[in-house]
Amino acid sequence: MYFEYLSWDMDESKIVITRPRGAALGKAQFESESFFDANYFMRLMGIDEYHPLVRLKRFAEWYYSSTFPVEEFARWLGKPVDIVTGLCIDMATRGFIFYNRSLNEVTLKEKVDDYLNAYARKKDYDVLSIMSETKAPVDNALLDLRDYRLTVNGVTGVYLSDSQRVAIYPYNRQLVIGKNRSLEFDGVVAAGLFTFFRA
């Protein structure tokens, strides 16, 4: 989940994901655990000669640990520590690693292997990424801790399969994500040559 602001009264069962205080617009993104996008994967590389996820993985193998100091990684790359620290912070923001600022060390997440294996076609993946854009006073999402259902607002459409051209379009721009990525909504399902309406 990528969002701007989280609010939780710990005596309540609802967690609110919303826009920052004082902002009129709120944006959030919710991805499946097995989400993969080849174009995004290539954009991560930028203008570098090697992909950053490949470098992180190879260094972890060389270092014999998925947790390592940024200084050691920078020395291995032959690059300044501040530049490599910036790279690590960026990869942490994107959800690939944990970055411990006080120790200046990183720990690789399983997402690194998932992305590399999905790109090599060694692992199944999906394209489930839900964008939420709302205007005040509507919140981006509400997570109910009693049943772990996530109600997402401001959703114009969601692609379920890019190869099969399957997408959903909620009527009221709202859908509910439940267990095992189940989706509840009223709206349209477009699947190739077929269009289904649910009200």
ZASEMAR-630772 format. One line per 5 residues: their letters; for each residue x, y, z of N, C-alpha, C. Coordinates in nm, 2 decimals, always signed. Layout:
BEGIN
a = X,Y,Z,X,Y,Z,X,Y,Z  ...;
***
This chain:
BEGIN
myfey = +0.08,-0.12,+0.00,+0.00,+0.00,+0.00,+0.09,+0.12,+0.00  +0.06,+0.22,-0.09,+0.13,+0.34,-0.10,+0.03,+0.45,-0.08  +0.04,+0.53,+0.03,-0.05,+0.63,+0.06,+0.02,+0.75,+0.13  -0.06,+0.86,+0.15,+0.00,+0.98,+0.21,-0.02,+1.00,+0.36  -0.13,+0.94,+0.41,-0.16,+0.97,+0.55,-0.25,+0.85,+0.61;
lswdm = -0.21,+0.81,+0.73,-0.29,+0.70,+0.80,-0.33,+0.75,+0.93  -0.46,+0.73,+0.97,-0.52,+0.77,+1.09,-0.59,+0.65,+1.16  -0.55,+0.63,+1.29,-0.61,+0.52,+1.36,-0.63,+0.55,+1.50  -0.76,+0.56,+1.55,-0.79,+0.57,+1.69,-0.79,+0.42,+1.74  -0.69,+0.39,+1.82,-0.66,+0.25,+1.86,-0.77,+0.19,+1.94;
deski = -0.87,+0.27,+1.99,-0.99,+0.21,+2.05,-1.09,+0.17,+1.95  -1.07,+0.20,+1.82,-1.16,+0.17,+1.72,-1.11,+0.06,+1.63  -1.19,-0.01,+1.55,-1.15,-0.12,+1.46,-1.12,-0.07,+1.32  -1.14,+0.06,+1.29,-1.12,+0.12,+1.16,-0.99,+0.20,+1.15  -0.92,+0.17,+1.04,-0.80,+0.25,+1.01,-0.83,+0.33,+0.88;
vitrp = -0.81,+0.46,+0.88,-0.84,+0.55,+0.77,-0.71,+0.58,+0.69  -0.72,+0.55,+0.56,-0.61,+0.59,+0.47,-0.66,+0.71,+0.39  -0.59,+0.82,+0.40,-0.65,+0.94,+0.34,-0.54,+1.04,+0.29  -0.59,+1.16,+0.26,-0.50,+1.27,+0.21,-0.43,+1.33,+0.33  -0.32,+1.40,+0.31,-0.26,+1.48,+0.42,-0.35,+1.59,+0.47;
rgaal = -0.34,+1.62,+0.60,-0.42,+1.73,+0.66,-0.40,+1.86,+0.58  -0.52,+1.92,+0.55,-0.52,+2.04,+0.47,-0.52,+2.03,+0.32  -0.50,+1.90,+0.27,-0.50,+1.88,+0.13,-0.64,+1.86,+0.08  -0.66,+1.90,-0.05,-0.80,+1.88,-0.11,-0.81,+1.75,-0.18  -0.69,+1.70,-0.23,-0.69,+1.57,-0.31,-0.61,+1.47,-0.24;
gkaqf = -0.66,+1.34,-0.25,-0.58,+1.23,-0.19,-0.56,+1.12,-0.29  -0.43,+1.07,-0.29,-0.39,+0.96,-0.38,-0.34,+0.84,-0.30  -0.37,+0.72,-0.34,-0.32,+0.60,-0.28,-0.32,+0.49,-0.39  -0.23,+0.40,-0.37,-0.22,+0.28,-0.46,-0.21,+0.15,-0.38  -0.28,+0.05,-0.42,-0.28,-0.08,-0.35,-0.25,-0.19,-0.45;
esesf = -0.14,-0.26,-0.42,-0.09,-0.36,-0.52,-0.11,-0.50,-0.45  -0.13,-0.60,-0.54,-0.13,-0.74,-0.49,+0.01,-0.78,-0.45  +0.02,-0.87,-0.36,+0.15,-0.92,-0.32,+0.23,-0.98,-0.43  +0.16,-1.04,-0.53,+0.23,-1.10,-0.65,+0.22,-1.01,-0.77  +0.21,-0.88,-0.75,+0.21,-0.78,-0.86,+0.34,-0.77,-0.93;
fdany = +0.34,-0.76,-1.06,+0.46,-0.74,-1.14,+0.42,-0.67,-1.27  +0.50,-0.57,-1.31,+0.48,-0.50,-1.43,+0.62,-0.48,-1.50  +0.63,-0.54,-1.61,+0.76,-0.55,-1.68,+0.81,-0.41,-1.72  +0.72,-0.32,-1.76,+0.76,-0.18,-1.79,+0.82,-0.11,-1.66  +0.75,-0.13,-1.55,+0.80,-0.07,-1.43,+0.94,-0.13,-1.39;
fmrlm = +0.95,-0.26,-1.41,+1.08,-0.32,-1.38,+1.19,-0.26,-1.46  +1.17,-0.23,-1.59,+1.27,-0.17,-1.67,+1.30,-0.03,-1.63  +1.19,+0.04,-1.59,+1.21,+0.19,-1.55,+1.30,+0.20,-1.43  +1.29,+0.10,-1.34,+1.38,+0.10,-1.22,+1.52,+0.11,-1.25  +1.56,+0.06,-1.37,+1.70,+0.05,-1.41,+1.75,+0.19,-1.45;
gidey = +1.66,+0.28,-1.50,+1.70,+0.41,-1.54,+1.81,+0.41,-1.65  +1.91,+0.48,-1.63,+2.02,+0.48,-1.73,+2.14,+0.40,-1.68  +2.13,+0.33,-1.57,+2.24,+0.24,-1.52,+2.26,+0.13,-1.62  +2.39,+0.08,-1.61,+2.43,-0.04,-1.69,+2.36,-0.17,-1.64  +2.35,-0.18,-1.51,+2.29,-0.29,-1.44,+2.17,-0.26,-1.36;
hplvr = +2.08,-0.36,-1.35,+1.95,-0.33,-1.28,+1.98,-0.33,-1.13  +1.93,-0.24,-1.05,+1.95,-0.23,-0.91,+1.91,-0.35,-0.83  +1.80,-0.42,-0.87,+1.76,-0.54,-0.80,+1.86,-0.65,-0.82  +1.91,-0.66,-0.94,+2.01,-0.76,-0.97,+2.14,-0.74,-0.89  +2.18,-0.61,-0.88,+2.30,-0.58,-0.80,+2.27,-0.61,-0.65;
lkrfa = +2.16,-0.57,-0.60,+2.13,-0.60,-0.46,+2.13,-0.75,-0.43  +2.07,-0.83,-0.52,+2.06,-0.98,-0.50,+2.20,-1.04,-0.51  +2.28,-0.99,-0.61,+2.42,-1.05,-0.62,+2.51,-1.02,-0.51  +2.50,-0.89,-0.46,+2.58,-0.86,-0.34,+2.54,-0.94,-0.22  +2.41,-0.96,-0.20,+2.36,-1.04,-0.08,+2.41,-1.18,-0.09;
ewyys = +2.42,-1.23,-0.21,+2.48,-1.37,-0.23,+2.63,-1.37,-0.20  +2.70,-1.26,-0.25,+2.84,-1.25,-0.22,+2.87,-1.23,-0.08  +2.78,-1.16,-0.01,+2.80,-1.12,+0.13,+2.75,-1.23,+0.22  +2.68,-1.33,+0.17,+2.62,-1.44,+0.24,+2.52,-1.40,+0.34  +2.45,-1.29,+0.31,+2.34,-1.24,+0.40,+2.25,-1.15,+0.33;
stfpv = +2.12,-1.15,+0.36,+2.03,-1.06,+0.30,+2.02,-0.93,+0.37  +2.10,-0.92,+0.48,+2.11,-0.79,+0.56,+2.26,-0.75,+0.55  +2.29,-0.63,+0.51,+2.42,-0.59,+0.50,+2.44,-0.43,+0.51  +2.56,-0.38,+0.54,+2.58,-0.24,+0.55,+2.59,-0.17,+0.42  +2.53,-0.05,+0.41,+2.53,+0.02,+0.28,+2.68,+0.05,+0.24;
eefar = +2.77,+0.08,+0.34,+2.91,+0.11,+0.30,+2.97,-0.01,+0.23  +2.95,-0.13,+0.28,+3.00,-0.25,+0.21,+2.95,-0.26,+0.07  +2.82,-0.24,+0.05,+2.76,-0.25,-0.08,+2.82,-0.14,-0.17  +2.84,-0.02,-0.12,+2.90,+0.09,-0.20,+3.04,+0.05,-0.24  +3.11,+0.00,-0.15,+3.25,-0.04,-0.18,+3.25,-0.15,-0.29;
wlgkp = +3.16,-0.25,-0.28,+3.15,-0.35,-0.38,+3.11,-0.30,-0.52  +3.03,-0.20,-0.52,+2.99,-0.13,-0.64,+3.09,-0.04,-0.70  +3.18,+0.01,-0.61,+3.28,+0.11,-0.65,+3.22,+0.25,-0.67  +3.12,+0.28,-0.58,+3.05,+0.40,-0.59,+3.05,+0.48,-0.46  +3.03,+0.61,-0.46,+3.02,+0.68,-0.33,+2.91,+0.64,-0.24;
vdivt = +2.93,+0.64,-0.11,+2.83,+0.59,-0.02,+2.70,+0.67,-0.02  +2.71,+0.80,-0.04,+2.59,+0.89,-0.05,+2.50,+0.85,-0.17  +2.56,+0.82,-0.28,+2.48,+0.78,-0.40,+2.42,+0.65,-0.37  +2.49,+0.55,-0.32,+2.43,+0.42,-0.29,+2.33,+0.43,-0.18  +2.35,+0.51,-0.09,+2.25,+0.53,+0.02,+2.12,+0.59,-0.04;
glcid = +2.13,+0.68,-0.14,+2.01,+0.73,-0.21,+1.94,+0.62,-0.28  +2.02,+0.53,-0.35,+1.96,+0.42,-0.42,+1.88,+0.33,-0.32  +1.94,+0.30,-0.21,+1.88,+0.21,-0.11,+1.75,+0.27,-0.05  +1.75,+0.40,-0.03,+1.63,+0.47,+0.02,+1.52,+0.46,-0.08  +1.56,+0.48,-0.21,+1.46,+0.47,-0.32,+1.40,+0.33,-0.33;
matrg = +1.49,+0.23,-0.32,+1.44,+0.09,-0.32,+1.35,+0.06,-0.20  +1.38,+0.12,-0.09,+1.30,+0.10,+0.03,+1.16,+0.16,+0.01  +1.16,+0.28,-0.04,+1.03,+0.35,-0.07,+0.95,+0.27,-0.16  +1.01,+0.20,-0.26,+0.93,+0.12,-0.35,+0.90,-0.02,-0.30  +0.94,-0.05,-0.18,+0.90,-0.17,-0.11,+0.99,-0.29,-0.13;
fifyn = +1.11,-0.28,-0.19,+1.19,-0.39,-0.22,+1.29,-0.43,-0.10  +1.32,-0.33,-0.02,+1.41,-0.36,+0.09,+1.37,-0.28,+0.22  +1.42,-0.32,+0.33,+1.41,-0.25,+0.46,+1.54,-0.17,+0.47  +1.52,-0.04,+0.50,+1.64,+0.05,+0.52,+1.64,+0.09,+0.67  +1.75,+0.06,+0.74,+1.77,+0.10,+0.88,+1.86,+0.22,+0.88;
rslne = +1.80,+0.34,+0.90,+1.87,+0.46,+0.89,+1.98,+0.48,+1.00  +1.94,+0.43,+1.12,+2.04,+0.45,+1.23,+2.16,+0.36,+1.21  +2.15,+0.24,+1.16,+2.26,+0.15,+1.13,+2.32,+0.17,+0.99  +2.24,+0.24,+0.91,+2.28,+0.25,+0.76,+2.30,+0.11,+0.70  +2.20,+0.02,+0.72,+2.21,-0.11,+0.66,+2.07,-0.14,+0.60;
vtlke = +2.08,-0.24,+0.51,+1.95,-0.28,+0.44,+1.93,-0.43,+0.46  +1.80,-0.46,+0.44,+1.76,-0.61,+0.44,+1.67,-0.63,+0.32  +1.71,-0.72,+0.24,+1.63,-0.75,+0.12,+1.50,-0.81,+0.16  +1.39,-0.77,+0.09,+1.26,-0.83,+0.11,+1.24,-0.94,+0.00  +1.14,-1.02,+0.02,+1.11,-1.13,-0.07,+1.07,-1.07,-0.21;
kvddy = +1.02,-0.95,-0.21,+0.98,-0.88,-0.33,+1.09,-0.87,-0.43  +1.22,-0.87,-0.39,+1.33,-0.86,-0.48,+1.33,-0.99,-0.56  +1.33,-1.11,-0.49,+1.33,-1.24,-0.56,+1.20,-1.25,-0.65  +1.09,-1.21,-0.60,+0.96,-1.22,-0.67,+0.97,-1.14,-0.81  +1.02,-1.02,-0.80,+1.04,-0.94,-0.93,+1.13,-1.00,-1.02;
lnaya = +1.25,-1.05,-0.97,+1.35,-1.11,-1.06,+1.30,-1.24,-1.12  +1.23,-1.32,-1.05,+1.18,-1.44,-1.10,+1.06,-1.42,-1.19  +0.98,-1.32,-1.17,+0.87,-1.29,-1.26,+0.92,-1.24,-1.39  +1.03,-1.16,-1.39,+1.08,-1.11,-1.51,+1.15,-1.22,-1.59  +1.21,-1.32,-1.52,+1.27,-1.43,-1.59,+1.16,-1.54,-1.62;
rkkdy = +1.04,-1.51,-1.59,+0.92,-1.60,-1.62,+0.94,-1.74,-1.54  +1.00,-1.73,-1.42,+1.01,-1.84,-1.34,+0.90,-1.84,-1.23  +0.82,-1.74,-1.22,+0.72,-1.73,-1.12,+0.59,-1.66,-1.18  +0.48,-1.71,-1.13,+0.35,-1.65,-1.17,+0.33,-1.52,-1.11  +0.26,-1.43,-1.17,+0.24,-1.30,-1.12,+0.10,-1.25,-1.17;
dvlsi = +0.06,-1.14,-1.11,-0.06,-1.07,-1.16,-0.04,-0.92,-1.17  -0.14,-0.85,-1.23,-0.12,-0.71,-1.26,-0.22,-0.63,-1.18  -0.26,-0.68,-1.06,-0.36,-0.62,-0.98,-0.30,-0.50,-0.90  -0.33,-0.38,-0.95,-0.29,-0.26,-0.89,-0.41,-0.16,-0.90  -0.45,-0.11,-0.78,-0.57,-0.03,-0.77,-0.53,+0.11,-0.73;
msetk = -0.56,+0.20,-0.81,-0.53,+0.35,-0.79,-0.66,+0.41,-0.73  -0.63,+0.49,-0.63,-0.74,+0.57,-0.56,-0.71,+0.72,-0.57  -0.80,+0.79,-0.63,-0.79,+0.94,-0.63,-0.92,+1.00,-0.58  -0.92,+1.07,-0.47,-1.04,+1.13,-0.41,-1.02,+1.27,-0.38  -1.14,+1.34,-0.36,-1.14,+1.48,-0.32,-1.20,+1.48,-0.18;
apvdn = -1.16,+1.58,-0.10,-1.22,+1.60,+0.03,-1.37,+1.62,+0.02  -1.44,+1.55,+0.11,-1.40,+1.49,+0.24,-1.39,+1.34,+0.22  -1.39,+1.28,+0.10,-1.39,+1.14,+0.08,-1.24,+1.08,+0.11  -1.23,+0.98,+0.19,-1.10,+0.92,+0.22,-1.07,+0.82,+0.11  -0.94,+0.79,+0.10,-0.90,+0.69,-0.01,-0.94,+0.55,+0.03;
alldl = -0.93,+0.51,+0.16,-0.96,+0.37,+0.19,-0.99,+0.36,+0.34  -1.06,+0.26,+0.38,-1.09,+0.23,+0.52,-1.07,+0.08,+0.54  -0.98,+0.05,+0.63,-0.95,-0.09,+0.67,-1.02,-0.13,+0.80  -1.10,-0.23,+0.79,-1.17,-0.28,+0.91,-1.09,-0.40,+0.97  -1.04,-0.38,+1.09,-0.96,-0.48,+1.15,-1.04,-0.60,+1.21;
rdyrl = -1.17,-0.59,+1.20,-1.26,-0.70,+1.25,-1.26,-0.81,+1.14  -1.26,-0.77,+1.02,-1.27,-0.87,+0.91,-1.16,-0.85,+0.80  -1.07,-0.75,+0.82,-0.96,-0.72,+0.73,-1.01,-0.69,+0.59  -1.13,-0.63,+0.58,-1.18,-0.59,+0.45,-1.14,-0.45,+0.43  -1.09,-0.42,+0.31,-1.04,-0.29,+0.27,-1.13,-0.22,+0.17;
tvngv = -1.20,-0.12,+0.21,-1.29,-0.05,+0.12,-1.22,+0.07,+0.06  -1.21,+0.06,-0.07,-1.13,+0.16,-0.15,-1.22,+0.25,-0.23  -1.20,+0.38,-0.21,-1.28,+0.48,-0.28,-1.20,+0.55,-0.40  -1.27,+0.62,-0.49,-1.20,+0.69,-0.59,-1.13,+0.60,-0.70  -1.19,+0.48,-0.72,-1.14,+0.39,-0.82,-1.21,+0.40,-0.95;
tgvyl = -1.15,+0.44,-1.06,-1.21,+0.45,-1.19,-1.22,+0.32,-1.26  -1.11,+0.24,-1.25,-1.10,+0.11,-1.31,-0.98,+0.03,-1.27  -0.99,-0.10,-1.28,-0.88,-0.19,-1.24,-0.86,-0.30,-1.34  -0.74,-0.31,-1.39,-0.71,-0.42,-1.48,-0.68,-0.55,-1.41  -0.75,-0.66,-1.44,-0.72,-0.79,-1.38,-0.63,-0.87,-1.46;
sdsqr = -0.63,-0.85,-1.59,-0.54,-0.93,-1.68,-0.51,-0.84,-1.80  -0.38,-0.81,-1.82,-0.35,-0.73,-1.94,-0.35,-0.82,-2.07  -0.31,-0.94,-2.06,-0.30,-1.03,-2.18,-0.44,-1.07,-2.22  -0.54,-1.09,-2.13,-0.67,-1.13,-2.17,-0.77,-1.00,-2.18  -0.71,-0.89,-2.15,-0.79,-0.76,-2.16,-0.91,-0.77,-2.07;
vaiyp = -0.89,-0.80,-1.94,-1.00,-0.80,-1.84,-0.99,-0.69,-1.75  -1.09,-0.61,-1.73,-1.09,-0.50,-1.64,-1.23,-0.48,-1.58  -1.23,-0.41,-1.46,-1.35,-0.38,-1.39,-1.37,-0.23,-1.38  -1.49,-0.18,-1.38,-1.52,-0.04,-1.36,-1.63,-0.02,-1.26  -1.60,+0.01,-1.14,-1.71,+0.03,-1.04,-1.79,+0.15,-1.07;
ynrql = -1.93,+0.14,-1.05,-2.02,+0.25,-1.08,-1.99,+0.36,-0.98  -1.99,+0.34,-0.86,-1.97,+0.45,-0.76,-1.82,+0.47,-0.72  -1.73,+0.42,-0.80,-1.59,+0.44,-0.78,-1.54,+0.38,-0.65  -1.61,+0.27,-0.61,-1.58,+0.21,-0.48,-1.58,+0.06,-0.50  -1.48,-0.01,-0.43,-1.47,-0.15,-0.43,-1.42,-0.20,-0.30;
vigkn = -1.45,-0.32,-0.26,-1.41,-0.38,-0.13,-1.31,-0.50,-0.16  -1.19,-0.49,-0.10,-1.10,-0.60,-0.12,-1.10,-0.69,+0.00  -1.13,-0.82,-0.02,-1.14,-0.91,+0.09,-1.03,-1.02,+0.09  -1.05,-1.13,+0.15,-0.95,-1.23,+0.17,-0.92,-1.29,+0.03  -0.79,-1.33,+0.01,-0.74,-1.39,-0.12,-0.77,-1.30,-0.24;
rslef = -0.77,-1.17,-0.22,-0.78,-1.07,-0.33,-0.92,-1.08,-0.39  -1.02,-1.12,-0.31,-1.16,-1.11,-0.36,-1.20,-0.96,-0.38  -1.28,-0.93,-0.48,-1.32,-0.80,-0.50,-1.47,-0.79,-0.51  -1.53,-0.70,-0.43,-1.68,-0.68,-0.44,-1.71,-0.54,-0.49  -1.80,-0.53,-0.58,-1.83,-0.39,-0.64,-1.96,-0.41,-0.72;
dgvva = -2.02,-0.29,-0.75,-2.13,-0.28,-0.85,-2.07,-0.21,-0.97  -2.09,-0.27,-1.09,-2.03,-0.20,-1.20,-2.02,-0.29,-1.32  -1.92,-0.26,-1.40,-1.90,-0.33,-1.53,-1.77,-0.41,-1.53  -1.78,-0.53,-1.59,-1.66,-0.62,-1.61,-1.65,-0.63,-1.76  -1.53,-0.58,-1.81,-1.50,-0.60,-1.95,-1.40,-0.71,-1.97;
aglft = -1.44,-0.81,-2.05,-1.35,-0.93,-2.07,-1.34,-0.95,-2.22  -1.24,-0.90,-2.28,-1.22,-0.92,-2.43,-1.34,-0.87,-2.50  -1.41,-0.96,-2.57,-1.53,-0.92,-2.65,-1.66,-0.91,-2.57  -1.65,-0.95,-2.44,-1.77,-0.95,-2.36,-1.77,-0.84,-2.26  -1.89,-0.79,-2.23,-1.90,-0.68,-2.12,-2.02,-0.73,-2.03;
ffra = -1.99,-0.74,-1.90,-2.09,-0.78,-1.80,-2.12,-0.66,-1.71  -2.25,-0.65,-1.68,-2.30,-0.54,-1.59,-2.35,-0.60,-1.46  -2.31,-0.55,-1.35,-2.36,-0.60,-1.22,-2.41,-0.48,-1.14  -2.54,-0.49,-1.10,-2.59,-0.38,-1.02,-2.65,-0.43,-0.89;
***
